[in-house]
Amino acid sequence: MIQDKTMMNLLEAGMKAEWLRQQTIANNIANINTPGFRRSDVKFEEVLNEMLLKKESPEPDSIKPEIYQPQNTPLNEFDNDVSLDTEIGEMIKNSVKHKAYMLILKKKYQQMDAAIKVSG
């Protein structure tokens, strides 16, 4: 079972990754008509999974999301690989993750508040 401190660290790291991913998506969209531009993406879940498989205790500053360029998508008429449909889909997935992190965080704070009220 994941301890509360570890859970809070994971939530913090997830929210930082989600923020970075949102910036990356916005940058991709801003460059949709830039000739030769290659879209970027963020690796977070892979980095986190690797850390958890090693059974390392995750600290928020040690879980570093990585910006990378997949370069496996076809080029369009602007000789770049940005697709508005893809970016909007990624933005929606990212928003869902954000909502999930916020709901879990809200639940953790409600649990702490309930514990304080019981002991107080």
Beta strands, then each sheet from edge to edge (+ up, - down):
strand 1: 41-43
strand 2: 66-68
sheet 1: 1+ 2-
end
